[in-house]
Amino acid sequence: MSEKNPENHMDPIWRTRMETLMKRTRNMEVKQTIDEALWQYYFEKGMEVPKWRRNKDPDWWTEYLLSLGLDPNNP
């Protein structure tokens, strides 16, 4: 809540933060529901659950710059 007035639920900053929190919570719930449904479907069929998510590679940009012959530490 707002540090100035914690009892004021109409404070724009408080409302924005709560809306963001609620959206993130909802997204996590949807993600979990989809994961559970996919696991159950493939488990019932006796199949291995495919890996739907992409593996994140934080070094891809550095490797890309190096492949171009550029220094990754120089913006």
mmCIF file of the N, C-alpha and C atoms, coordinates in Angstrom:
data_MODEL
# 
_entry.id   MODEL 
# 
loop_
_atom_site.group_PDB 
_atom_site.id 
_atom_site.type_symbol 
_atom_site.label_atom_id 
_atom_site.label_alt_id 
_atom_site.label_comp_id 
_atom_site.label_asym_id 
_atom_site.label_entity_id 
_atom_site.label_seq_id 
_atom_site.pdbx_PDB_ins_code 
_atom_site.Cartn_x 
_atom_site.Cartn_y 
_atom_site.Cartn_z 
_atom_site.occupancy 
_atom_site.B_iso_or_equiv 
_atom_site.pdbx_formal_charge 
_atom_site.auth_seq_id 
_atom_site.auth_comp_id 
_atom_site.auth_asym_id 
_atom_site.auth_atom_id 
_atom_site.pdbx_PDB_model_num 
ATOM 1   N N  . MET A 1 1  ? 0.833  -1.185  0.000   1.00 0.00 ? 1  MET A N  1 
ATOM 2   C CA . MET A 1 1  ? 0.000  0.000   0.000   1.00 0.00 ? 1  MET A CA 1 
ATOM 3   C C  . MET A 1 1  ? 0.872  1.241   0.000   1.00 0.00 ? 1  MET A C  1 
ATOM 4   N N  . SER A 1 2  ? 0.248  2.329   -0.154  1.00 0.00 ? 2  SER A N  1 
ATOM 5   C CA . SER A 1 2  ? 0.968  3.585   -0.190  1.00 0.00 ? 2  SER A CA 1 
ATOM 6   C C  . SER A 1 2  ? 1.572  3.878   1.176   1.00 0.00 ? 2  SER A C  1 
ATOM 7   N N  . GLU A 1 3  ? 2.833  4.319   1.170   1.00 0.00 ? 3  GLU A N  1 
ATOM 8   C CA . GLU A 1 3  ? 3.464  4.662   2.441   1.00 0.00 ? 3  GLU A CA 1 
ATOM 9   C C  . GLU A 1 3  ? 2.816  5.914   3.044   1.00 0.00 ? 3  GLU A C  1 
ATOM 10  N N  . LYS A 1 4  ? 2.291  6.766   2.169   1.00 0.00 ? 4  LYS A N  1 
ATOM 11  C CA . LYS A 1 4  ? 1.679  7.991   2.667   1.00 0.00 ? 4  LYS A CA 1 
ATOM 12  C C  . LYS A 1 4  ? 0.347  7.711   3.359   1.00 0.00 ? 4  LYS A C  1 
ATOM 13  N N  . ASN A 1 5  ? -0.446 6.847   2.745   1.00 0.00 ? 5  ASN A N  1 
ATOM 14  C CA . ASN A 1 5  ? -1.760 6.571   3.301   1.00 0.00 ? 5  ASN A CA 1 
ATOM 15  C C  . ASN A 1 5  ? -2.096 5.095   3.071   1.00 0.00 ? 5  ASN A C  1 
ATOM 16  N N  . PRO A 1 6  ? -1.677 4.223   3.990   1.00 0.00 ? 6  PRO A N  1 
ATOM 17  C CA . PRO A 1 6  ? -1.885 2.785   3.783   1.00 0.00 ? 6  PRO A CA 1 
ATOM 18  C C  . PRO A 1 6  ? -3.349 2.356   3.780   1.00 0.00 ? 6  PRO A C  1 
ATOM 19  N N  . GLU A 1 7  ? -4.238 3.184   4.263   1.00 0.00 ? 7  GLU A N  1 
ATOM 20  C CA . GLU A 1 7  ? -5.656 2.826   4.295   1.00 0.00 ? 7  GLU A CA 1 
ATOM 21  C C  . GLU A 1 7  ? -6.374 3.227   3.016   1.00 0.00 ? 7  GLU A C  1 
ATOM 22  N N  . ASN A 1 8  ? -5.726 3.991   2.145   1.00 0.00 ? 8  ASN A N  1 
ATOM 23  C CA . ASN A 1 8  ? -6.360 4.476   0.923   1.00 0.00 ? 8  ASN A CA 1 
ATOM 24  C C  . ASN A 1 8  ? -6.136 3.471   -0.202  1.00 0.00 ? 8  ASN A C  1 
ATOM 25  N N  . HIS A 1 9  ? -7.132 2.644   -0.484  1.00 0.00 ? 9  HIS A N  1 
ATOM 26  C CA . HIS A 1 9  ? -7.019 1.642   -1.532  1.00 0.00 ? 9  HIS A CA 1 
ATOM 27  C C  . HIS A 1 9  ? -7.234 2.232   -2.924  1.00 0.00 ? 9  HIS A C  1 
ATOM 28  N N  . MET A 1 10 ? -7.516 3.491   -3.007  1.00 0.00 ? 10 MET A N  1 
ATOM 29  C CA . MET A 1 10 ? -7.704 4.130   -4.302  1.00 0.00 ? 10 MET A CA 1 
ATOM 30  C C  . MET A 1 10 ? -6.431 4.840   -4.756  1.00 0.00 ? 10 MET A C  1 
ATOM 31  N N  . ASP A 1 11 ? -5.385 4.739   -3.984  1.00 0.00 ? 11 ASP A N  1 
ATOM 32  C CA . ASP A 1 11 ? -4.107 5.329   -4.347  1.00 0.00 ? 11 ASP A CA 1 
ATOM 33  C C  . ASP A 1 11 ? -3.638 4.708   -5.664  1.00 0.00 ? 11 ASP A C  1 
ATOM 34  N N  . PRO A 1 12 ? -3.313 5.523   -6.676  1.00 0.00 ? 12 PRO A N  1 
ATOM 35  C CA . PRO A 1 12 ? -2.942 4.982   -7.994  1.00 0.00 ? 12 PRO A CA 1 
ATOM 36  C C  . PRO A 1 12 ? -1.736 4.050   -7.972  1.00 0.00 ? 12 PRO A C  1 
ATOM 37  N N  . ILE A 1 13 ? -0.755 4.344   -7.167  1.00 0.00 ? 13 ILE A N  1 
ATOM 38  C CA . ILE A 1 13 ? 0.430  3.488   -7.090  1.00 0.00 ? 13 ILE A CA 1 
ATOM 39  C C  . ILE A 1 13 ? 0.058  2.137   -6.493  1.00 0.00 ? 13 ILE A C  1 
ATOM 40  N N  . TRP A 1 14 ? -0.716 2.149   -5.440  1.00 0.00 ? 14 TRP A N  1 
ATOM 41  C CA . TRP A 1 14 ? -1.147 0.907   -4.801  1.00 0.00 ? 14 TRP A CA 1 
ATOM 42  C C  . TRP A 1 14 ? -1.977 0.076   -5.764  1.00 0.00 ? 14 TRP A C  1 
ATOM 43  N N  . ARG A 1 15 ? -2.894 0.715   -6.476  1.00 0.00 ? 15 ARG A N  1 
ATOM 44  C CA . ARG A 1 15 ? -3.751 0.001   -7.422  1.00 0.00 ? 15 ARG A CA 1 
ATOM 45  C C  . ARG A 1 15 ? -2.927 -0.614  -8.548  1.00 0.00 ? 15 ARG A C  1 
ATOM 46  N N  . THR A 1 16 ? -1.947 0.121   -9.061  1.00 0.00 ? 16 THR A N  1 
ATOM 47  C CA . THR A 1 16 ? -1.100 -0.397  -10.133 1.00 0.00 ? 16 THR A CA 1 
ATOM 48  C C  . THR A 1 16 ? -0.315 -1.608  -9.663  1.00 0.00 ? 16 THR A C  1 
ATOM 49  N N  . ARG A 1 17 ? 0.249  -1.524  -8.467  1.00 0.00 ? 17 ARG A N  1 
ATOM 50  C CA . ARG A 1 17 ? 1.019  -2.650  -7.935  1.00 0.00 ? 17 ARG A CA 1 
ATOM 51  C C  . ARG A 1 17 ? 0.130  -3.864  -7.688  1.00 0.00 ? 17 ARG A C  1 
ATOM 52  N N  . MET A 1 18 ? -1.059 -3.650  -7.196  1.00 0.00 ? 18 MET A N  1 
ATOM 53  C CA . MET A 1 18 ? -1.975 -4.760  -6.945  1.00 0.00 ? 18 MET A CA 1 
ATOM 54  C C  . MET A 1 18 ? -2.435 -5.390  -8.258  1.00 0.00 ? 18 MET A C  1 
ATOM 55  N N  . GLU A 1 19 ? -2.698 -4.575  -9.277  1.00 0.00 ? 19 GLU A N  1 
ATOM 56  C CA . GLU A 1 19 ? -3.097 -5.107  -10.578 1.00 0.00 ? 19 GLU A CA 1 
ATOM 57  C C  . GLU A 1 19 ? -1.972 -5.951  -11.170 1.00 0.00 ? 19 GLU A C  1 
ATOM 58  N N  . THR A 1 20 ? -0.741 -5.484  -11.052 1.00 0.00 ? 20 THR A N  1 
ATOM 59  C CA . THR A 1 20 ? 0.406  -6.238  -11.543 1.00 0.00 ? 20 THR A CA 1 
ATOM 60  C C  . THR A 1 20 ? 0.541  -7.549  -10.792 1.00 0.00 ? 20 THR A C  1 
ATOM 61  N N  . LEU A 1 21 ? 0.412  -7.502  -9.484  1.00 0.00 ? 21 LEU A N  1 
ATOM 62  C CA . LEU A 1 21 ? 0.502  -8.708  -8.661  1.00 0.00 ? 21 LEU A CA 1 
ATOM 63  C C  . LEU A 1 21 ? -0.586 -9.704  -9.030  1.00 0.00 ? 21 LEU A C  1 
ATOM 64  N N  . MET A 1 22 ? -1.802 -9.227  -9.230  1.00 0.00 ? 22 MET A N  1 
ATOM 65  C CA . MET A 1 22 ? -2.909 -10.114 -9.572  1.00 0.00 ? 22 MET A CA 1 
ATOM 66  C C  . MET A 1 22 ? -2.704 -10.742 -10.954 1.00 0.00 ? 22 MET A C  1 
ATOM 67  N N  . LYS A 1 23 ? -2.176 -9.979  -11.909 1.00 0.00 ? 23 LYS A N  1 
ATOM 68  C CA . LYS A 1 23 ? -1.907 -10.526 -13.242 1.00 0.00 ? 23 LYS A CA 1 
ATOM 69  C C  . LYS A 1 23 ? -0.833 -11.599 -13.183 1.00 0.00 ? 23 LYS A C  1 
ATOM 70  N N  . ARG A 1 24 ? 0.215  -11.351 -12.416 1.00 0.00 ? 24 ARG A N  1 
ATOM 71  C CA . ARG A 1 24 ? 1.282  -12.349 -12.279 1.00 0.00 ? 24 ARG A CA 1 
ATOM 72  C C  . ARG A 1 24 ? 0.769  -13.612 -11.605 1.00 0.00 ? 24 ARG A C  1 
ATOM 73  N N  . THR A 1 25 ? -0.047 -13.441 -10.582 1.00 0.00 ? 25 THR A N  1 
ATOM 74  C CA . THR A 1 25 ? -0.620 -14.585 -9.887  1.00 0.00 ? 25 THR A CA 1 
ATOM 75  C C  . THR A 1 25 ? -1.492 -15.394 -10.834 1.00 0.00 ? 25 THR A C  1 
ATOM 76  N N  . ARG A 1 26 ? -2.312 -14.721 -11.608 1.00 0.00 ? 26 ARG A N  1 
ATOM 77  C CA . ARG A 1 26 ? -3.198 -15.408 -12.566 1.00 0.00 ? 26 ARG A CA 1 
ATOM 78  C C  . ARG A 1 26 ? -2.375 -16.143 -13.627 1.00 0.00 ? 26 ARG A C  1 
ATOM 79  N N  . ASN A 1 27 ? -1.323 -15.512 -14.140 1.00 0.00 ? 27 ASN A N  1 
ATOM 80  C CA . ASN A 1 27 ? -0.469 -16.155 -15.131 1.00 0.00 ? 27 ASN A CA 1 
ATOM 81  C C  . ASN A 1 27 ? 0.178  -17.412 -14.570 1.00 0.00 ? 27 ASN A C  1 
ATOM 82  N N  . MET A 1 28 ? 0.603  -17.362 -13.316 1.00 0.00 ? 28 MET A N  1 
ATOM 83  C CA . MET A 1 28 ? 1.203  -18.535 -12.692 1.00 0.00 ? 28 MET A CA 1 
ATOM 84  C C  . MET A 1 28 ? 0.172  -19.653 -12.537 1.00 0.00 ? 28 MET A C  1 
ATOM 85  N N  . GLU A 1 29 ? -1.049 -19.302 -12.187 1.00 0.00 ? 29 GLU A N  1 
ATOM 86  C CA . GLU A 1 29 ? -2.107 -20.304 -12.044 1.00 0.00 ? 29 GLU A CA 1 
ATOM 87  C C  . GLU A 1 29 ? -2.418 -20.962 -13.387 1.00 0.00 ? 29 GLU A C  1 
ATOM 88  N N  . VAL A 1 30 ? -2.496 -20.173 -14.446 1.00 0.00 ? 30 VAL A N  1 
ATOM 89  C CA . VAL A 1 30 ? -2.774 -20.707 -15.776 1.00 0.00 ? 30 VAL A CA 1 
ATOM 90  C C  . VAL A 1 30 ? -1.638 -21.624 -16.222 1.00 0.00 ? 30 VAL A C  1 
ATOM 91  N N  . LYS A 1 31 ? -0.413 -21.191 -16.003 1.00 0.00 ? 31 LYS A N  1 
ATOM 92  C CA . LYS A 1 31 ? 0.761  -21.987 -16.370 1.00 0.00 ? 31 LYS A CA 1 
ATOM 93  C C  . LYS A 1 31 ? 0.736  -23.330 -15.647 1.00 0.00 ? 31 LYS A C  1 
ATOM 94  N N  . GLN A 1 32 ? 0.441  -23.324 -14.362 1.00 0.00 ? 32 GLN A N  1 
ATOM 95  C CA . GLN A 1 32 ? 0.406  -24.551 -13.580 1.00 0.00 ? 32 GLN A CA 1 
ATOM 96  C C  . GLN A 1 32 ? -0.716 -25.466 -14.066 1.00 0.00 ? 32 GLN A C  1 
ATOM 97  N N  . THR A 1 33 ? -1.872 -24.916 -14.389 1.00 0.00 ? 33 THR A N  1 
ATOM 98  C CA . THR A 1 33 ? -2.994 -25.709 -14.878 1.00 0.00 ? 33 THR A CA 1 
ATOM 99  C C  . THR A 1 33 ? -2.652 -26.380 -16.201 1.00 0.00 ? 33 THR A C  1 
ATOM 100 N N  . ILE A 1 34 ? -2.020 -25.644 -17.104 1.00 0.00 ? 34 ILE A N  1 
ATOM 101 C CA . ILE A 1 34 ? -1.622 -26.204 -18.396 1.00 0.00 ? 34 ILE A CA 1 
ATOM 102 C C  . ILE A 1 34 ? -0.591 -27.305 -18.207 1.00 0.00 ? 34 ILE A C  1 
ATOM 103 N N  . ASP A 1 35 ? 0.406  -27.065 -17.366 1.00 0.00 ? 35 ASP A N  1 
ATOM 104 C CA . ASP A 1 35 ? 1.430  -28.080 -17.104 1.00 0.00 ? 35 ASP A CA 1 
ATOM 105 C C  . ASP A 1 35 ? 0.812  -29.361 -16.543 1.00 0.00 ? 35 ASP A C  1 
ATOM 106 N N  . GLU A 1 36 ? -0.115 -29.216 -15.609 1.00 0.00 ? 36 GLU A N  1 
ATOM 107 C CA . GLU A 1 36 ? -0.763 -30.388 -15.014 1.00 0.00 ? 36 GLU A CA 1 
ATOM 108 C C  . GLU A 1 36 ? -1.607 -31.145 -16.030 1.00 0.00 ? 36 GLU A C  1 
ATOM 109 N N  . ALA A 1 37 ? -2.338 -30.410 -16.881 1.00 0.00 ? 37 ALA A N  1 
ATOM 110 C CA . ALA A 1 37 ? -3.177 -31.058 -17.890 1.00 0.00 ? 37 ALA A CA 1 
ATOM 111 C C  . ALA A 1 37 ? -2.322 -31.800 -18.916 1.00 0.00 ? 37 ALA A C  1 
ATOM 112 N N  . LEU A 1 38 ? -1.225 -31.187 -19.352 1.00 0.00 ? 38 LEU A N  1 
ATOM 113 C CA . LEU A 1 38 ? -0.337 -31.852 -20.295 1.00 0.00 ? 38 LEU A CA 1 
ATOM 114 C C  . LEU A 1 38 ? 0.290  -33.097 -19.681 1.00 0.00 ? 38 LEU A C  1 
ATOM 115 N N  . TRP A 1 39 ? 0.754  -32.989 -18.439 1.00 0.00 ? 39 TRP A N  1 
ATOM 116 C CA . TRP A 1 39 ? 1.367  -34.136 -17.769 1.00 0.00 ? 39 TRP A CA 1 
ATOM 117 C C  . TRP A 1 39 ? 0.358  -35.273 -17.651 1.00 0.00 ? 39 TRP A C  1 
ATOM 118 N N  . GLN A 1 40 ? -0.862 -34.957 -17.223 1.00 0.00 ? 40 GLN A N  1 
ATOM 119 C CA . GLN A 1 40 ? -1.886 -35.981 -17.045 1.00 0.00 ? 40 GLN A CA 1 
ATOM 120 C C  . GLN A 1 40 ? -2.220 -36.645 -18.374 1.00 0.00 ? 40 GLN A C  1 
ATOM 121 N N  . TYR A 1 41 ? -2.367 -35.862 -19.441 1.00 0.00 ? 41 TYR A N  1 
ATOM 122 C CA . TYR A 1 41 ? -2.703 -36.408 -20.758 1.00 0.00 ? 41 TYR A CA 1 
ATOM 123 C C  . TYR A 1 41 ? -1.637 -37.400 -21.220 1.00 0.00 ? 41 TYR A C  1 
ATOM 124 N N  . TYR A 1 42 ? -0.389 -36.983 -21.190 1.00 0.00 ? 42 TYR A N  1 
ATOM 125 C CA . TYR A 1 42 ? 0.688  -37.846 -21.660 1.00 0.00 ? 42 TYR A CA 1 
ATOM 126 C C  . TYR A 1 42 ? 0.907  -39.038 -20.728 1.00 0.00 ? 42 TYR A C  1 
ATOM 127 N N  . PHE A 1 43 ? 0.733  -38.840 -19.436 1.00 0.00 ? 43 PHE A N  1 
ATOM 128 C CA . PHE A 1 43 ? 0.885  -39.930 -18.477 1.00 0.00 ? 43 PHE A CA 1 
ATOM 129 C C  . PHE A 1 43 ? -0.164 -41.013 -18.727 1.00 0.00 ? 43 PHE A C  1 
ATOM 130 N N  . GLU A 1 44 ? -1.416 -40.590 -18.957 1.00 0.00 ? 44 GLU A N  1 
ATOM 131 C CA . GLU A 1 44 ? -2.494 -41.551 -19.222 1.00 0.00 ? 44 GLU A CA 1 
ATOM 132 C C  . GLU A 1 44 ? -2.272 -42.317 -20.520 1.00 0.00 ? 44 GLU A C  1 
ATOM 133 N N  . LYS A 1 45 ? -1.638 -41.705 -21.496 1.00 0.00 ? 45 LYS A N  1 
ATOM 134 C CA . LYS A 1 45 ? -1.338 -42.356 -22.774 1.00 0.00 ? 45 LYS A CA 1 
ATOM 135 C C  . LYS A 1 45 ? -0.085 -43.221 -22.691 1.00 0.00 ? 45 LYS A C  1 
ATOM 136 N N  . GLY A 1 46 ? 0.644  -43.124 -21.577 1.00 0.00 ? 46 GLY A N  1 
ATOM 137 C CA . GLY A 1 46 ? 1.872  -43.889 -21.416 1.00 0.00 ? 46 GLY A CA 1 
ATOM 138 C C  . GLY A 1 46 ? 3.026  -43.328 -22.227 1.00 0.00 ? 46 GLY A C  1 
ATOM 139 N N  . MET A 1 47 ? 2.958  -42.053 -22.527 1.00 0.00 ? 47 MET A N  1 
ATOM 140 C CA . MET A 1 47 ? 3.983  -41.400 -23.344 1.00 0.00 ? 47 MET A CA 1 
ATOM 141 C C  . MET A 1 47 ? 4.826  -40.477 -22.474 1.00 0.00 ? 47 MET A C  1 
ATOM 142 N N  . GLU A 1 48 ? 6.017  -40.196 -22.964 1.00 0.00 ? 48 GLU A N  1 
ATOM 143 C CA . GLU A 1 48 ? 6.882  -39.241 -22.266 1.00 0.00 ? 48 GLU A CA 1 
ATOM 144 C C  . GLU A 1 48 ? 6.359  -37.832 -22.516 1.00 0.00 ? 48 GLU A C  1 
ATOM 145 N N  . VAL A 1 49 ? 6.345  -37.026 -21.478 1.00 0.00 ? 49 VAL A N  1 
ATOM 146 C CA . VAL A 1 49 ? 5.870  -35.647 -21.600 1.00 0.00 ? 49 VAL A CA 1 
ATOM 147 C C  . VAL A 1 49 ? 6.933  -34.831 -22.334 1.00 0.00 ? 49 VAL A C  1 
ATOM 148 N N  . PRO A 1 50 ? 6.558  -34.212 -23.481 1.00 0.00 ? 50 PRO A N  1 
ATOM 149 C CA . PRO A 1 50 ? 7.553  -33.434 -24.215 1.00 0.00 ? 50 PRO A CA 1 
ATOM 150 C C  . PRO A 1 50 ? 7.943  -32.166 -23.456 1.00 0.00 ? 50 PRO A C  1 
ATOM 151 N N  . LYS A 1 51 ? 9.132  -31.697 -23.739 1.00 0.00 ? 51 LYS A N  1 
ATOM 152 C CA . LYS A 1 51 ? 9.600  -30.455 -23.118 1.00 0.00 ? 51 LYS A CA 1 
ATOM 153 C C  . LYS A 1 51 ? 9.147  -29.292 -24.000 1.00 0.00 ? 51 LYS A C  1 
ATOM 154 N N  . TRP A 1 52 ? 8.102  -28.625 -23.538 1.00 0.00 ? 52 TRP A N  1 
ATOM 155 C CA . TRP A 1 52 ? 7.512  -27.539 -24.322 1.00 0.00 ? 52 TRP A CA 1 
ATOM 156 C C  . TRP A 1 52 ? 8.270  -26.241 -24.169 1.00 0.00 ? 52 TRP A C  1 
ATOM 157 N N  . ARG A 1 53 ? 8.891  -26.072 -23.037 1.00 0.00 ? 53 ARG A N  1 
ATOM 158 C CA . ARG A 1 53 ? 9.574  -24.800 -22.784 1.00 0.00 ? 53 ARG A CA 1 
ATOM 159 C C  . ARG A 1 53 ? 10.935 -24.777 -23.462 1.00 0.00 ? 53 ARG A C  1 
ATOM 160 N N  . ARG A 1 54 ? 11.289 -23.623 -23.911 1.00 0.00 ? 54 ARG A N  1 
ATOM 161 C CA . ARG A 1 54 ? 12.610 -23.444 -24.495 1.00 0.00 ? 54 ARG A CA 1 
ATOM 162 C C  . ARG A 1 54 ? 13.614 -23.267 -23.379 1.00 0.00 ? 54 ARG A C  1 
ATOM 163 N N  . ASN A 1 55 ? 14.770 -23.852 -23.545 1.00 0.00 ? 55 ASN A N  1 
ATOM 164 C CA . ASN A 1 55 ? 15.841 -23.649 -22.575 1.00 0.00 ? 55 ASN A CA 1 
ATOM 165 C C  . ASN A 1 55 ? 16.440 -22.272 -22.805 1.00 0.00 ? 55 ASN A C  1 
ATOM 166 N N  . LYS A 1 56 ? 16.493 -21.510 -21.758 1.00 0.00 ? 56 LYS A N  1 
ATOM 167 C CA . LYS A 1 56 ? 17.030 -20.159 -21.874 1.00 0.00 ? 56 LYS A CA 1 
ATOM 168 C C  . LYS A 1 56 ? 18.546 -20.209 -21.812 1.00 0.00 ? 56 LYS A C  1 
ATOM 169 N N  . ASP A 1 57 ? 19.161 -19.508 -22.732 1.00 0.00 ? 57 ASP A N  1 
ATOM 170 C CA . ASP A 1 57 ? 20.617 -19.459 -22.800 1.00 0.00 ? 57 ASP A CA 1 
ATOM 171 C C  . ASP A 1 57 ? 21.034 -18.000 -22.622 1.00 0.00 ? 57 ASP A C  1 
ATOM 172 N N  . PRO A 1 58 ? 21.467 -17.626 -21.421 1.00 0.00 ? 58 PRO A N  1 
ATOM 173 C CA . PRO A 1 58 ? 21.806 -16.218 -21.192 1.00 0.00 ? 58 PRO A CA 1 
ATOM 174 C C  . PRO A 1 58 ? 23.047 -15.766 -21.955 1.00 0.00 ? 58 PRO A C  1 
ATOM 175 N N  . ASP A 1 59 ? 23.829 -16.705 -22.466 1.00 0.00 ? 59 ASP A N  1 
ATOM 176 C CA . ASP A 1 59 ? 25.053 -16.337 -23.165 1.00 0.00 ? 59 ASP A CA 1 
ATOM 177 C C  . ASP A 1 59 ? 24.873 -16.241 -24.677 1.00 0.00 ? 59 ASP A C  1 
ATOM 178 N N  . TRP A 1 60 ? 23.644 -16.375 -25.179 1.00 0.00 ? 60 TRP A N  1 
ATOM 179 C CA . TRP A 1 60 ? 23.460 -16.381 -26.623 1.00 0.00 ? 60 TRP A CA 1 
ATOM 180 C C  . TRP A 1 60 ? 23.898 -15.074 -27.264 1.00 0.00 ? 60 TRP A C  1 
ATOM 181 N N  . TRP A 1 61 ? 23.647 -13.957 -26.599 1.00 0.00 ? 61 TRP A N  1 
ATOM 182 C CA . TRP A 1 61 ? 24.002 -12.662 -27.188 1.00 0.00 ? 61 TRP A CA 1 
ATOM 183 C C  . TRP A 1 61 ? 25.515 -12.516 -27.265 1.00 0.00 ? 61 TRP A C  1 
ATOM 184 N N  . THR A 1 62 ? 26.206 -12.915 -26.237 1.00 0.00 ? 62 THR A N  1 
ATOM 185 C CA . THR A 1 62 ? 27.674 -12.854 -26.225 1.00 0.00 ? 62 THR A CA 1 
ATOM 186 C C  . THR A 1 62 ? 28.238 -13.737 -27.331 1.00 0.00 ? 62 THR A C  1 
ATOM 187 N N  . GLU A 1 63 ? 27.714 -14.949 -27.452 1.00 0.00 ? 63 GLU A N  1 
ATOM 188 C CA . GLU A 1 63 ? 28.178 -15.862 -28.498 1.00 0.00 ? 63 GLU A CA 1 
ATOM 189 C C  . GLU A 1 63 ? 27.890 -15.301 -29.881 1.00 0.00 ? 63 GLU A C  1 
ATOM 190 N N  . TYR A 1 64 ? 26.745 -14.665 -30.043 1.00 0.00 ? 64 TYR A N  1 
ATOM 191 C CA . TYR A 1 64 ? 26.386 -14.064 -31.329 1.00 0.00 ? 64 TYR A CA 1 
ATOM 192 C C  . TYR A 1 64 ? 27.358 -12.948 -31.695 1.00 0.00 ? 64 TYR A C  1 
ATOM 193 N N  . LEU A 1 65 ? 27.646 -12.077 -30.734 1.00 0.00 ? 65 LEU A N  1 
ATOM 194 C CA . LEU A 1 65 ? 28.581 -10.992 -31.009 1.00 0.00 ? 65 LEU A CA 1 
ATOM 195 C C  . LEU A 1 65 ? 29.970 -11.528 -31.349 1.00 0.00 ? 65 LEU A C  1 
ATOM 196 N N  . LEU A 1 66 ? 30.400 -12.545 -30.646 1.00 0.00 ? 66 LEU A N  1 
ATOM 197 C CA . LEU A 1 66 ? 31.706 -13.157 -30.938 1.00 0.00 ? 66 LEU A CA 1 
ATOM 198 C C  . LEU A 1 66 ? 31.720 -13.771 -32.333 1.00 0.00 ? 66 LEU A C  1 
ATOM 199 N N  . SER A 1 67 ? 30.607 -14.366 -32.767 1.00 0.00 ? 67 SER A N  1 
ATOM 200 C CA . SER A 1 67 ? 30.540 -14.964 -34.105 1.00 0.00 ? 67 SER A CA 1 
ATOM 201 C C  . SER A 1 67 ? 30.632 -13.894 -35.190 1.00 0.00 ? 67 SER A C  1 
ATOM 202 N N  . LEU A 1 68 ? 30.229 -12.670 -34.853 1.00 0.00 ? 68 LEU A N  1 
ATOM 203 C CA . LEU A 1 68 ? 30.328 -11.554 -35.803 1.00 0.00 ? 68 LEU A CA 1 
ATOM 204 C C  . LEU A 1 68 ? 31.697 -10.889 -35.741 1.00 0.00 ? 68 LEU A C  1 
ATOM 205 N N  . GLY A 1 69 ? 32.528 -11.331 -34.809 1.00 0.00 ? 69 GLY A N  1 
ATOM 206 C CA . GLY A 1 69 ? 33.845 -10.748 -34.649 1.00 0.00 ? 69 GLY A CA 1 
ATOM 207 C C  . GLY A 1 69 ? 33.832 -9.446  -33.849 1.00 0.00 ? 69 GLY A C  1 
ATOM 208 N N  . LEU A 1 70 ? 32.787 -9.260  -33.045 1.00 0.00 ? 70 LEU A N  1 
ATOM 209 C CA . LEU A 1 70 ? 32.652 -8.049  -32.242 1.00 0.00 ? 70 LEU A CA 1 
ATOM 210 C C  . LEU A 1 70 ? 32.994 -8.362  -30.790 1.00 0.00 ? 70 LEU A C  1 
ATOM 211 N N  . ASP A 1 71 ? 33.432 -7.334  -30.076 1.00 0.00 ? 71 ASP A N  1 
ATOM 212 C CA . ASP A 1 71 ? 33.745 -7.481  -28.662 1.00 0.00 ? 71 ASP A CA 1 
ATOM 213 C C  . ASP A 1 71 ? 32.444 -7.406  -27.851 1.00 0.00 ? 71 ASP A C  1 
ATOM 214 N N  . PRO A 1 72 ? 32.073 -8.450  -27.132 1.00 0.00 ? 72 PRO A N  1 
ATOM 215 C CA . PRO A 1 72 ? 30.796 -8.430  -26.391 1.00 0.00 ? 72 PRO A CA 1 
ATOM 216 C C  . PRO A 1 72 ? 30.798 -7.456  -25.211 1.00 0.00 ? 72 PRO A C  1 
ATOM 217 N N  . ASN A 1 73 ? 31.974 -7.006  -24.783 1.00 0.00 ? 73 ASN A N  1 
ATOM 218 C CA . ASN A 1 73 ? 32.043 -6.071  -23.647 1.00 0.00 ? 73 ASN A CA 1 
ATOM 219 C C  . ASN A 1 73 ? 31.988 -4.616  -24.079 1.00 0.00 ? 73 ASN A C  1 
ATOM 220 N N  . ASN A 1 74 ? 31.977 -4.372  -25.370 1.00 0.00 ? 74 ASN A N  1 
ATOM 221 C CA . ASN A 1 74 ? 31.948 -3.001  -25.870 1.00 0.00 ? 74 ASN A CA 1 
ATOM 222 C C  . ASN A 1 74 ? 30.566 -2.708  -26.419 1.00 0.00 ? 74 ASN A C  1 
ATOM 223 N N  . PRO A 1 75 ? 29.813 -1.836  -25.749 1.00 0.00 ? 75 PRO A N  1 
ATOM 224 C CA . PRO A 1 75 ? 28.450 -1.542  -26.212 1.00 0.00 ? 75 PRO A CA 1 
ATOM 225 C C  . PRO A 1 75 ? 28.515 -0.800  -27.478 1.00 0.00 ? 75 PRO A C  1 
# 
